[in-house]
Amino acid sequence: MTGERSDFDPLAFLEESVAIPSHPDAGIDRMRAFLVETLEKHGLEPSVDSAGNVLTTRTDGEEPSRSYVLNTHIDTVSPHVPLEVTDDEIRGRGSCDAKGQLATLLAAFLGADIEDTRVTLAITPDEEILSTGAHALVGENPDLFAEADAVIVGEPTGLDVCTAAKGRFEGTITLSGANAHAAEPQSGVNAISALEAVLGALETFDARADAPPVHPQLGAPTLTPTVVEGGDATNQVPDAVRLTVDRRSVPPETTTDFRTALLEHFRDAVAEDVGVDFAFTERPTPFLEAWETDASEPVVETLQSACGGDVRPFTAATEASYFAAHAPTVVFGPGVLADDEGAVAHSPREYVRTADVLEGIAAVERVLESSVQG
């Protein structure tokens, strides 16, 4: 099937999409049904897998030599913000993150004049929560990503081409001591008192000799204490304290590397009579690891040439983390996370400029048509 862009109005699609609530309380069923109906209207046969992903493919040739995956998500954060249309903007929840990206990728998917190419549209249901859809997408379709020349992940980048992002891990450090009466504190081991050494060790963790170097694009990793819990009674030496930390990693650090290094660093910092353990927060999907794509990849050069934007890191967590381990991956799309006035994505003033949506469509089409253009 060769799509014709004249059959699809991306701005009308975007307006209708923004009018459909798809935050956690509303669910994504209506939005997903609208997407499926739109694809069927244009002659495609989309499938919805067991994880709720919507997948459909256009192919030219029996064994096409090029393959691309276009991905974004249909869920939004709460609360719903009603649709508002102006002369040059579409406002409302999801207009920027990420229904504007969906309209962009869908229009390019339908409108590109592909030759000797396979293009797969893969839309996930829960990026804002746990990314169960993206995790299943990679696990159940390994060949799709292994054979891809590039994956374009739609997120609000201001039409910059983002080739890297920090990872995000979260876990809890548990310090173990021994209870005692507060009148005789020396007879116990005060776990809260051991926090002083741990907080100091957090500050020096990334200065250790075997720490990852500062990343040329992403800069230094961060390690931030966020929640502390401990103690059961005001007159008792506490035997345990729990400190939650947020880790923003840079390549090549992995979750395994981080945990091993953290425990070794803290074990050297605290007293011998204090127990130290660390556990990642339980979740059904892997944490989003740091990732990077070489800026010399054709997808980077083509998108940058088409839009004239910067090549830079993406500043938020993204499901691109799951795909980048298998294929060259970029984050790209209209809209911005924030502007000169403040937050845009996830905020009450969320918007996307219609001209940017149209420019983004043309840029993605140029990638998909690269074999035609030679």
SERO-4910 file (N, C-alpha, C, O; in steps of 0.05 Angstrom, whole numbers):
BEGIN
 pado doro    nc1    nc2    nc3   cac1   cac2   cac3    cc1    cc2    cc3    oc1    oc2    oc3
  Met    A     17    -24      0      0      0      0     18     25      0     36     27     17
  Thr    A     13     43    -18     27     68    -19      8     90    -10    -12     96    -23
  Gly    A     14    103     12     -3    123     23     -2    149      8     19    155     -5
  Glu    A    -23    165      8    -23    191     -4    -30    211     18    -51    210     30
  Arg    A    -12    230     22    -15    248     44    -40    265     41    -52    274     61
  Ser    A    -50    270     16    -74    286     12    -98    272     24   -118    286     29
  Asp    A    -97    246     28   -119    232     40   -120    235     71   -140    228     83
  Phe    A    -99    245     83    -96    247    112    -90    275    120    -72    288    110
  Asp    A   -107    286    138   -103    313    149    -91    311    176   -105    305    196
  Pro    A    -64    315    179    -52    311    205    -62    330    227    -63    323    250
  Leu    A    -69    355    219    -77    374    239   -105    368    249   -111    371    273
  Ala    A   -123    358    231   -149    350    240   -147    325    258   -161    323    278
  Phe    A   -130    307    250   -125    283    267   -115    292    295   -124    281    315
  Leu    A    -97    311    295    -85    320    321   -107    333    338   -108    328    362
  Glu    A   -123    349    326   -144    362    341   -163    342    354   -170    344    378
  Glu    A   -171    322    338   -189    302    349   -175    285    370   -188    277    390
  Ser    A   -150    280    367   -134    264    387   -133    279    413   -137    267    434
  Val    A   -127    305    412   -124    320    437   -151    322    452   -151    324    476
  Ala    A   -173    322    437   -199    323    449   -206    297    464   -225    296    480
  Ile    A   -191    275    458   -197    249    471   -179    246    496   -155    245    493
  Pro    A   -190    246    520   -173    242    544   -159    214    543   -172    194    536
  Ser    A   -134    213    549   -120    188    550   -100    187    573    -78    175    571
  His    A   -107    201    595    -91    200    620    -98    175    636   -116    161    629
  Pro    A    -83    169    658    -87    144    672   -116    139    681   -125    117    680
  Asp    A   -130    160    690   -157    156    700   -176    150    677   -195    135    680
  Ala    A   -172    162    654   -190    157    631   -183    132    616   -200    120    603
  Gly    A   -157    124    617   -148    101    601   -143    109    572   -149    131    564
  Ile    A   -132     90    557   -124     97    529   -141     82    508   -135     84    485
  Asp    A   -162     68    517   -178     52    498   -190     69    476   -189     61    453
  Arg    A   -202     92    482   -215    109    462   -194    119    442   -199    119    418
  Met    A   -171    128    452   -151    139    435   -139    117    417   -134    121    394
  Arg    A   -135     94    428   -124     72    412   -144     63    391   -136     58    368
  Ala    A   -170     63    398   -191     56    378   -191     76    355   -195     69    332
  Phe    A   -188    102    362   -187    123    342   -164    119    323   -166    123    299
  Leu    A   -141    112    334   -117    108    318   -121     84    299   -115     85    275
  Val    A   -132     62    310   -137     38    294   -156     44    271   -152     36    249
  Glu    A   -178     58    278   -198     65    257   -186     83    235   -192     79    212
  Thr    A   -168    101    243   -155    118    224   -138    102    205   -138    106    180
  Leu    A   -122     83    216   -105     66    199   -122     49    180   -115     46    157
  Glu    A   -143     38    190   -161     21    174   -173     37    151   -176     28    129
  Lys    A   -181     62    157   -192     80    137   -173     84    114   -182     89     92
  His    A   -147     83    120   -127     87     99   -116     61     88    -94     61     77
  Gly    A   -132     40     90   -125     15     76   -106     -3     90    -96    -22     78
  Leu    A   -100      2    115    -80    -14    130    -95    -34    148   -119    -31    153
  Glu    A    -80    -54    158    -92    -74    176    -75    -75    201    -59    -93    205
  Pro    A    -79    -55    219    -63    -54    244    -71    -77    263    -93    -87    262
  Ser    A    -51    -84    279    -56   -104    300    -51    -91    327    -36    -72    330
  Val    A    -64   -102    347    -60    -94    375    -50   -118    390    -64   -138    392
  Asp    A    -25   -117    400    -14   -141    413    -23   -143    442    -39   -126    451
  Ser    A    -14   -163    456    -23   -169    483    -16   -147    503    -28   -145    524
  Ala    A      5   -131    496     13   -109    514     -1    -83    507      4    -63    520
  Gly    A    -18    -83    486    -32    -59    479    -19    -42    458    -28    -20    453
  Asn    A      3    -51    446     17    -36    425      1    -38    399    -10    -59    393
  Val    A      0    -16    384    -12    -16    358     11    -18    337     29     -1    338
  Leu    A     10    -38    320     31    -41    300     18    -44    272     -2    -57    268
  Thr    A     31    -31    253     24    -34    225     48    -28    208     66    -13    216
  Thr    A     49    -40    184     73    -38    167     65    -32    138     45    -42    128
  Arg    A     81    -15    126     81    -11     97    107    -23     85    128    -19     96
  Thr    A    104    -38     63    128    -50     51    127    -46     21    107    -49      8
  Asp    A    150    -40     10    154    -39    -19    176    -58    -26    199    -55    -18
  Gly    A    170    -78    -41    190    -98    -49    187   -124    -33    178   -123    -10
  Glu    A    194   -146    -45    192   -172    -31    212   -174     -8    205   -184     14
  Glu    A    236   -165    -12    257   -165      8    269   -137      9    291   -133     -1
  Pro    A    256   -118     21    266    -90     21    293    -88     35    298   -101     55
  Ser    A    310    -71     23    337    -68     34    338    -48     57    358    -47     71
  Arg    A    317    -32     61    317    -12     83    293    -18    101    272    -27     92
  Ser    A    297    -12    127    276    -16    146    277      6    167    298     12    178
  Tyr    A    253     17    174    251     38    194    228     32    213    208     19    205
  Val    A    232     40    238    210     38    258    204     66    268    222     81    276
  Leu    A    179     73    268    169     99    278    154     93    304    134     78    303
  Asn    A    162    106    325    149    100    351    143    125    366    158    145    366
  Thr    A    119    125    379    113    145    400     91    132    417     85    109    414
  His    A     79    148    435     60    137    454     34    153    453     33    176    445
  Ile    A     12    140    462    -14    153    461    -25    160    489    -46    173    491
  Asp    A    -11    152    510    -20    160    537     -9    188    544     11    197    533
  Thr    A    -22    201    563    -14    227    572    -13    227    603    -22    208    615
  Val    A     -3    248    614     -5    252    643    -32    264    650    -46    274    632
  Ser    A    -40    264    675    -64    277    685    -57    306    693    -34    312    697
  Pro    A    -77    324    694   -105    319    686   -109    326    657    -91    337    644
  His    A   -133    319    646   -139    327    619   -141    357    616   -153    370    634
  Val    A   -130    368    595   -132    396    589   -147    398    562   -138    387    542
  Pro    A   -170    412    562   -187    412    538   -173    424    513   -155    440    515
  Leu    A   -183    415    490   -172    425    465   -178    454    461   -200    464    467
  Glu    A   -158    469    450   -162    496    442   -145    500    417   -122    494    416
  Val    A   -158    511    396   -144    515    371   -142    545    365   -162    559    366
  Thr    A   -118    554    358   -113    581    350   -103    581    321   -102    560    308
  Asp    A    -96    605    311    -88    607    283    -62    590    278    -59    580    256
  Asp    A    -45    589    298    -19    576    293    -12    555    314     11    544    313
  Glu    A    -29    548    332    -23    529    353    -47    511    359    -71    518    355
  Ile    A    -41    487    368    -61    468    379    -54    464    408    -32    455    414
  Arg    A    -73    470    426    -67    469    454    -84    447    467   -105    439    456
  Gly    A    -75    437    490    -90    417    504    -71    394    512    -49    391    501
  Arg    A    -81    377    530    -64    355    540    -57    336    517    -75    325    503
  Gly    A    -32    331    514    -22    313    494    -14    326    468     -2    314    451
  Ser    A    -22    352    464    -15    366    439     15    365    434     24    363    412
  Cys    A     30    368    456     59    368    454     71    341    461     90    332    448
  Asp    A     59    327    480     71    302    490     49    281    494     35    281    515
  Ala    A     44    264    473     60    263    449     41    259    424     49    245    405
  Lys    A     17    270    426     -1    267    403      7    283    379      1    277    356
  Gly    A     22    305    384     34    320    362     54    303    348     56    305    323
  Gln    A     69    287    363     88    269    350     74    246    335     83    238    314
  Leu    A     52    237    346     36    216    333     26    226    306     28    211    286
  Ala    A     15    250    305      5    261    280     28    264    260     24    259    236
  Thr    A     51    272    270     75    276    252     83    249    240     87    247    216
  Leu    A     87    229    257     97    203    248     76    189    230     83    176    211
  Leu    A     51    191    238     30    178    223     27    190    195     25    176    175
  Ala    A     29    217    193     27    230    167     51    222    149     47    217    125
  Ala    A     75    221    160     98    212    145     96    183    137    103    176    114
  Phe    A     86    167    155     83    138    150     63    134    126     69    118    108
  Leu    A     41    149    126     21    146    105     30    160     79     23    150     57
  Gly    A     45    182     81     50    198     58     76    193     43     79    201     20
  Ala    A     95    181     56    121    177     44    120    160     19    106    140     18
  Asp    A    135    167     -1    136    152    -26    160    132    -23    182    138    -32
  Ile    A    155    110    -11    176     91     -4    183     73    -28    166     68    -45
  Glu    A    208     65    -29    217     47    -50    238     28    -37    257     37    -24
  Asp    A    234      2    -42    252    -18    -31    255    -15      0    278    -17     10
  Thr    A    233     -9     13    234     -1     42    211    -13     57    189    -16     46
  Arg    A    216    -20     82    195    -28    101    194     -7    123    214      0    134
  Val    A    170      2    129    166     22    150    145     10    169    123      3    161
  Thr    A    152      9    195    134     -1    215    126     22    235    144     35    246
  Leu    A    101     26    238     91     44    258     84     28    283     68     10    282
  Ala    A     97     35    306     94     20    331     88     40    353    105     55    362
  Ile    A     63     40    362     53     60    381     47     47    408     32     27    409
  Thr    A     60     57    429     58     44    455     37     58    473     30     81    469
  Pro    A     28     43    493      5     52    509     11     65    536     -6     79    547
  Asp    A     35     62    547     39     71    575     67     82    580     80     75    600
  Glu    A     77     99    562    104    110    565    106    126    591    127    126    604
  Glu    A     85    140    599     86    158    622     87    143    648     91    155    669
  Ile    A     82    117    648     81    102    673    104     81    675    124     87    688
  Leu    A    101     58    662    120     37    666    132     26    640    150      9    641
  Ser    A    123     36    618    134     27    592    131     -3    587    149    -16    576
  Thr    A    109    -15    597    105    -43    592    102    -49    563    110    -70    553
  Gly    A     89    -30    548     85    -35    520    112    -35    505    116    -53    488
  Ala    A    129    -16    510    155    -15    496    172    -39    503    186    -50    485
  His    A    172    -47    528    188    -70    536    178    -95    522    195   -110    512
  Ala    A    152    -99    520    142   -122    506    147   -120    476    152   -140    462
  Leu    A    146    -96    465    150    -92    437    177   -102    428    180   -115    408
  Val    A    198    -95    444    225   -104    437    227   -135    442    239   -149    425
  Gly    A    216   -144    464    219   -172    470    205   -191    451    214   -213    446
  Glu    A    182   -182    440    166   -199    423    173   -195    393    164   -211    376
  Asn    A    188   -174    387    195   -169    359    224   -164    355    232   -143    345
  Pro    A    241   -182    364    270   -177    363    280   -172    334    298   -155    331
  Asp    A    270   -185    314    280   -182    287    272   -154    276    287   -142    261
  Leu    A    249   -144    285    241   -117    276    262    -96    282    268    -79    265
  Phe    A    273    -97    306    292    -77    314    321    -84    305    336    -67    298
  Ala    A    327   -110    305    354   -119    297    358   -112    267    381   -106    260
  Glu    A    337   -112    251    340   -107    222    335    -78    215    338    -70    192
  Ala    A    328    -61    235    321    -33    229    346    -17    222    366    -18    237
  Asp    A    344      0    202    366     19    196    364     42    216    385     54    222
  Ala    A    341     48    226    338     69    246    310     67    259    291     57    248
  Val    A    309     77    284    284     80    298    281    110    305    299    122    316
  Ile    A    259    121    298    253    149    304    231    149    326    209    139    322
  Val    A    238    160    349    220    161    372    209    189    374    224    208    377
  Gly    A    183    192    373    171    219    373    168    229    402    154    218    418
  Glu    A    182    251    407    180    266    432    184    296    425    195    302    404
  Pro    A    176    314    443    179    342    437    208    352    440    219    355    462
  Thr    A    222    356    417    250    364    416    254    391    403    276    400    399
  Gly    A    232    404    396    234    429    381    247    425    353    259    443    342
  Leu    A    243    401    342    254    393    316    285    391    317    297    390    296
  Asp    A    297    391    340    325    383    343    326    352    341    306    338    345
  Val    A    349    342    334    353    313    332    369    304    357    392    312    360
  Cys    A    356    289    373    369    280    399    380    252    396    366    234    389
  Thr    A    406    250    402    420    225    398    430    212    423    445    192    422
  Ala    A    422    222    446    430    210    471    412    219    494    398    239    491
  Ala    A    411    204    515    396    212    539    407    197    563    417    175    561
  Lys    A    406    210    586    414    197    611    393    175    618    370    176    610
  Gly    A    403    155    633    386    135    644    375    144    670    385    164    682
  Arg    A    355    130    680    344    136    707    340    110    722    324     93    714
  Phe    A    354    108    745    351     86    763    340     97    790    345    121    796
  Glu    A    326     81    805    317     89    831    319     65    850    312     42    842
  Gly    A    328     70    874    330     48    893    333     58    921    335     83    926
  Thr    A    335     40    940    336     47    968    360     35    982    365     11    980
  Ile    A    375     52    995    398     44   1012    387     38   1039    373     55   1051
  Thr    A    392     14   1050    383      7   1077    407      5   1095    426    -11   1090
  Leu    A    407     20   1117    428     18   1137    417      4   1162    396     11   1172
  Ser    A    431    -16   1171    422    -32   1194    440    -28   1218    464    -30   1216
  Gly    A    427    -23   1241    441    -20   1266    429    -39   1287    422    -62   1281
  Ala    A    427    -29   1312    416    -45   1334    400    -27   1353    410     -6   1360
  Asn    A    376    -35   1360    359    -20   1378    372    -18   1406    387    -35   1414
  Ala    A    366      5   1419    374      8   1447    357     31   1458    344     46   1444
  His    A    357     33   1485    343     55   1498    358     80   1493    383     81   1493
  Ala    A    343    102   1487    356    127   1480    372    138   1504    389    155   1500
  Ala    A    366    129   1528    381    138   1552    409    125   1552    427    135   1566
  Glu    A    412    102   1538    438     89   1537    446     84   1508    448     61   1499
  Pro    A    449    106   1492    453    103   1463    478     86   1456    478     74   1434
  Gln    A    498     87   1473    522     72   1467    518     42   1467    536     27   1457
  Ser    A    496     33   1478    491      4   1479    479     -7   1453    475    -31   1450
  Gly    A    472     11   1435    461      2   1409    478     13   1386    500     23   1390
  Val    A    468     10   1362    481     20   1338    460     37   1324    440     27   1313
  Asn    A    464     63   1323    444     82   1313    446     84   1282    465     95   1271
  Ala    A    426     72   1269    427     72   1240    424    101   1228    436    107   1208
  Ile    A    409    117   1242    405    145   1232    432    160   1233    438    176   1215
  Ser    A    447    156   1254    473    170   1256    491    162   1233    508    178   1225
  Ala    A    488    137   1222    505    129   1200    498    143   1174    513    142   1155
  Leu    A    475    157   1174    468    172   1150    488    194   1143    492    200   1119
  Glu    A    501    205   1163    520    226   1158    542    217   1139    550    231   1120
  Ala    A    553    193   1145    574    182   1127    563    175   1100    577    179   1080
  Val    A    538    165   1099    527    158   1073    522    182   1055    527    182   1031
  Leu    A    511    203   1067    506    228   1052    533    239   1041    534    250   1019
  Gly    A    553    237   1058    580    246   1048    590    229   1025    602    239   1006
  Ala    A    584    202   1027    593    184   1006    578    189    980    589    185    958
  Leu    A    553    197    982    538    204    958    552    227    942    553    227    918
  Glu    A    562    246    957    575    269    945    601    261    931    609    275    911
  Thr    A    614    240    940    640    232    928    638    208    909    658    200    898
  Phe    A    614    198    906    611    173    891    622    176    862    636    158    853
  Asp    A    616    198    849    625    201    821    653    213    819    662    220    797
  Ala    A    666    216    841    694    226    841    713    203    846    738    207    846
  Arg    A    703    178    849    720    156    855    737    149    830    731    158    808
  Ala    A    758    134    834    778    130    813    766    115    789    774    120    766
  Asp    A    747     96    794    736     80    772    709     90    763    694     75    750
  Ala    A    703    115    769    677    127    761    676    131    731    697    136    718
  Pro    A    653    129    718    651    135    689    660    163    683    655    181    699
  Pro    A    673    168    661    682    195    654    658    213    648    636    203    641
  Val    A    662    238    649    641    257    641    635    252    612    653    251    595
  His    A    609    250    605    601    243    578    603    269    560    595    290    569
  Pro    A    613    267    536    617    291    520    591    306    513    591    330    509
  Gln    A    568    291    512    543    304    506    526    308    532    513    329    535
  Leu    A    525    288    548    507    287    571    518    299    596    503    305    615
  Gly    A    544    303    597    557    313    621    561    292    642    563    268    636
  Ala    A    561    300    667    565    282    689    539    269    699    518    281    696
  Pro    A    541    244    709    517    232    721    510    246    748    527    261    758
  Thr    A    486    242    757    479    253    783    468    231    801    457    211    792
  Leu    A    471    235    827    461    216    847    449    233    870    463    247    884
  Thr    A    423    232    873    408    250    890    392    236    911    375    219    903
  Pro    A    396    241    937    378    230    957    351    244    956    349    268    954
  Thr    A    329    228    957    302    239    953    283    234    976    266    251    982
  Val    A    286    211    989    267    204   1011    283    190   1033    300    173   1027
  Val    A    277    197   1058    290    183   1080    269    174   1100    250    189   1106
  Glu    A    271    149   1110    253    138   1130    269    123   1151    288    109   1144
  Gly    A    261    126   1176    275    111   1197    265    118   1224    254    139   1229
  Gly    A    269     99   1242    260    103   1270    231     96   1275    214    100   1258
  Asp    A    226     83   1299    199     75   1306    188     89   1331    164     91   1335
  Ala    A    207     98   1348    198    111   1373    217    133   1380    241    132   1373
  Thr    A    207    154   1393    223    177   1399    244    172   1421    262    188   1425
  Asn    A    241    150   1436    259    145   1458    275    119   1453    285    106   1472
  Gln    A    279    112   1428    292     88   1421    314     93   1399    309    107   1380
  Val    A    337     81   1403    358     82   1382    348     65   1359    342     42   1362
  Pro    A    346     77   1335    335     63   1312    354     42   1301    378     47   1299
  Asp    A    343     19   1293    359     -2   1283    360     -3   1252    374    -19   1241
  Ala    A    345     15   1239    345     15   1210    338     43   1200    322     57   1212
  Val    A    349     50   1177    341     74   1163    343     68   1133    361     55   1124
  Arg    A    324     79   1119    323     74   1090    324    101   1075    310    120   1081
  Leu    A    342    102   1056    347    127   1040    343    120   1010    358    104    999
  Thr    A    323    133    998    318    129    970    335    149    954    338    172    961
  Val    A    347    139    932    364    156    915    355    154    886    345    133    877
  Asp    A    359    176    872    353    178    844    379    180    828    395    198    834
  Arg    A    384    162    810    408    161    794    402    168    765    385    156    752
  Arg    A    415    189    754    414    196    726    441    188    714    461    202    718
  Ser    A    442    166    700    467    154    691    475    164    663    458    175    649
  Val    A    500    160    656    510    165    629    524    140    619    533    124    635
  Pro    A    525    136    593    539    113    582    568    113    591    580    134    592
  Pro    A    579     89    597    568     62    592    556     50    617    553     25    618
  Glu    A    550     65    638    541     53    663    515     38    660    497     48    646
  Thr    A    513     15    672    488     -1    672    479     -4    701    492      5    720
  Thr    A    455    -15    705    444    -18    732    462    -37    748    467    -32    772
  Thr    A    473    -57    736    490    -76    750    516    -62    759    525    -65    782
  Asp    A    528    -47    741    552    -32    747    547    -13    771    563    -11    789
  Phe    A    524      1    770    518     21    790    515      8    818    527     18    837
  Arg    A    500    -13    820    495    -26    846    521    -36    858    526    -32    882
  Thr    A    537    -49    842    563    -60    852    581    -38    863    592    -40    884
  Ala    A    583    -16    847    601      6    855    590     20    879    605     29    896
  Leu    A    564     24    881    552     38    903    556     23    929    564     36    949
  Leu    A    552     -3    929    556    -18    954    585    -18    963    591    -15    987
  Glu    A    603    -20    944    632    -19    951    639      8    963    654     10    982
  His    A    629     29    951    635     56    960    624     62    988    637     74   1005
  Phe    A    599     53    993    587     57   1019    599     40   1041    602     48   1064
  Arg    A    607     16   1033    619     -2   1053    645      9   1064    652      5   1087
  Asp    A    659     23   1047    684     36   1055    679     61   1072    696     70   1087
  Ala    A    654     72   1070    649     98   1084    637     95   1111    642    112   1128
  Val    A    621     74   1117    607     72   1142    622     53   1161    640     38   1154
  Ala    A    615     56   1187    627     39   1207    622     10   1203    602      2   1191
  Glu    A    640     -7   1213    638    -36   1208    613    -48   1221    603    -68   1211
  Asp    A    603    -36   1243    580    -47   1256    553    -39   1244    532    -46   1255
  Val    A    554    -25   1222    529    -17   1208    527    -33   1182    545    -34   1166
  Gly    A    504    -46   1179    499    -61   1155    490    -43   1132    476    -23   1137
  Val    A    499    -49   1108    492    -33   1085    481    -51   1063    494    -71   1056
  Asp    A    458    -43   1052    447    -58   1029    434    -38   1010    428    -16   1018
  Phe    A    431    -47    985    418    -30    965    400    -47    948    408    -69    939
  Ala    A    375    -38    943    357    -53    926    343    -33    907    334    -12    916
  Phe    A    341    -40    882    326    -23    863    297    -25    869    287    -45    879
  Thr    A    283     -3    864    254     -3    867    242    -24    849    249    -25    825
  Glu    A    223    -40    859    211    -61    843    193    -49    822    177    -31    827
  Arg    A    195    -59    797    178    -51    775    177    -73    755    196    -89    754
  Pro    A    156    -76    739    153    -98    721    170    -96    696    172   -115    680
  Thr    A    183    -73    691    199    -69    668    226    -58    676    229    -47    697
  Pro    A    246    -62    659    273    -52    666    273    -21    667    257     -8    654
  Phe    A    291    -11    684    295     18    684    305     27    657    317     12    642
  Leu    A    301     53    651    310     64    626    340     70    629    348     87    644
  Glu    A    356     55    613    385     58    614    394     82    597    379     91    580
  Ala    A    417     92    603    429    113    586    435    101    559    440     78    556
  Trp    A    433    118    538    437    109    511    449    131    494    447    155    501
  Glu    A    461    124    472    471    143    453    473    131    425    477    107    422
  Thr    A    470    148    405    472    140    377    493    158    364    494    182    369
  Asp    A    510    146    347    531    161    334    518    183    316    500    178    301
  Ala    A    528    207    319    517    230    304    522    228    274    510    243    259
  Ser    A    539    209    266    544    206    237    525    187    224    526    183    200
  Glu    A    506    176    239    486    158    227    469    173    207    463    196    211
  Pro    A    462    160    184    447    174    163    421    186    173    413    208    164
  Val    A    407    173    192    382    184    202    386    211    216    369    229    213
  Val    A    408    214    230    415    239    243    420    261    223    409    283    224
  Glu    A    437    254    204    444    274    184    421    283    167    418    306    160
  Thr    A    403    264    160    380    270    143    360    288    157    351    308    146
  Leu    A    353    281    182    334    297    198    346    325    203    331    345    200
  Gln    A    371    326    210    383    352    216    384    370    191    379    394    193
  Ser    A    390    358    169    391    373    144    363    383    136    360    405    126
  Ala    A    343    367    142    315    374    135    304    397    152    290    414    141
  Cys    A    311    397    177    299    417    196    319    439    204    310    460    213
  Gly    A    345    434    202    364    454    210    367    457    240    379    477    249
  Gly    A    356    439    255    359    440    284    386    431    294    403    423    279
  Asp    A    389    432    320    413    422    333    413    392    335    392    379    335
  Val    A    437    380    338    440    353    346    449    353    375    471    364    381
  Arg    A    433    342    392    438    346    421    426    322    436    412    305    425
  Pro    A    431    321    462    418    301    479    389    309    485    381    332    483
  Phe    A    373    289    491    346    293    501    347    295    532    362    280    544
  Thr    A    332    313    543    336    319    572    317    303    590    318    306    614
  Ala    A    299    287    579    280    272    595    283    242    589    296    235    569
  Ala    A    273    226    607    273    197    602    254    190    579    234    204    575
  Thr    A    261    169    564    246    162    541    249    132    535    269    120    541
  Glu    A    228    122    522    229     93    514    250     87    493    255     64    486
  Ala    A    262    108    482    284    103    463    306     86    476    321     72    462
  Ser    A    307     87    502    327     70    517    324     41    509    345     27    506
  Tyr    A    300     31    506    296      3    499    304     -4    471    313    -26    465
  Phe    A    301     15    453    306     10    424    336     14    417    346      0    399
  Ala    A    349     33    430    376     40    422    396     18    426    417     19    414
  Ala    A    390     -2    442    408    -25    445    408    -42    420    425    -60    418
  His    A    389    -38    402    386    -56    379    389    -43    352    397    -56    333
  Ala    A    385    -16    351    386     -2    325    392     27    330    387     37    352
  Pro    A    404     41    310    408     70    313    381     83    319    362     80    304
  Thr    A    381     99    340    356    110    350    359    140    355    379    149    366
  Val    A    339    155    346    339    184    352    312    191    363    292    178    358
  Val    A    312    213    379    287    225    389    283    251    374    301    267    372
  Phe    A    258    254    364    254    277    346    224    284    345    207    266    346
  Gly    A    218    310    343    190    317    339    185    346    345    202    360    356
  Pro    A    161    355    337    153    383    343    146    386    372    142    367    387
  Gly    A    144    411    381    138    417    409    163    418    426    184    409    418
  Val    A    160    429    450    183    432    468    174    424    496    151    427    503
  Leu    A    193    415    512    187    409    540    182    434    556    165    435    574
  Ala    A    196    456    549    193    482    562    201    504    543    217    499    525
  Asp    A    190    528    547    197    551    532    205    574    550    209    570    574
  Asp    A    208    598    540    217    620    556    198    628    579    206    641    598
  Glu    A    173    619    576    153    625    597    151    604    618    139    609    639
  Gly    A    163    580    613    161    559    633    155    532    620    159    528    596
  Ala    A    144    514    636    138    487    627    116    487    606     98    504    606
  Val    A    120    469    586    100    465    565     89    437    567     65    433    574
  Ala    A    105    417    562     96    389    566     89    384    595    102    394    613
  His    A     67    369    599     58    362    625     46    386    641     41    384    665
  Ser    A     42    408    628     33    432    642      5    440    632     -4    430    611
  Pro    A     -8    459    646    -35    468    637    -34    483    611    -55    486    598
  Arg    A    -11    493    603     -9    509    578      3    493    555     15    505    537
  Glu    A      0    467    555     13    450    535      3    458    507    -21    462    503
  Tyr    A     21    460    488     15    467    461     35    457    441     57    449    449
  Val    A     28    457    416     47    452    394     41    470    372     17    476    366
  Arg    A     61    480    358     57    498    335     51    481    310     65    462    304
  Thr    A     30    489    296     22    473    273     43    473    251     47    453    237
  Ala    A     57    495    248     79    496    228    101    476    234    113    465    216
  Asp    A    106    472    260    127    453    268    118    424    262    135    408    254
  Val    A     92    418    265     82    392    259     86    386    229     96    365    222
  Leu    A     79    406    212     82    402    183    111    400    175    118    384    157
  Glu    A    129    415    188    157    413    182    169    386    191    185    374    177
  Gly    A    159    376    214    168    350    223    160    328    205    175    309    200
  Ile    A    136    330    194    126    310    175    145    308    151    153    287    143
  Ala    A    152    331    140    169    332    116    196    320    122    208    307    105
  Ala    A    207    325    146    233    315    153    233    284    156    251    271    146
  Val    A    212    273    169    211    244    172    206    231    145    218    210    139
  Glu    A    190    244    128    186    233    101    213    232     86    218    213     71
  Arg    A    230    252     90    255    252     76    272    227     84    286    216     67
  Val    A    271    220    110    285    196    118    274    171    105    289    155     95
  Leu    A    247    169    105    235    145     94    239    143     64    239    121     53
  Glu    A    242    165     51    245    166     22    275    167     14    281    172    -10
  Ser    A    293    163     33    321    166     27    331    147      5    349    154    -10
  Ser    A    319    124      2    327    106    -19    318    116    -46    331    112    -67
  Val    A    295    130    -46    285    142    -71    303    165    -80    309    168   -104
  Gln    A    312    180    -60    328    204    -66    357    197    -72    372    213    -82
  Gly    A    364    172    -66    391    163    -72    411    172    -51    435    166    -54
***
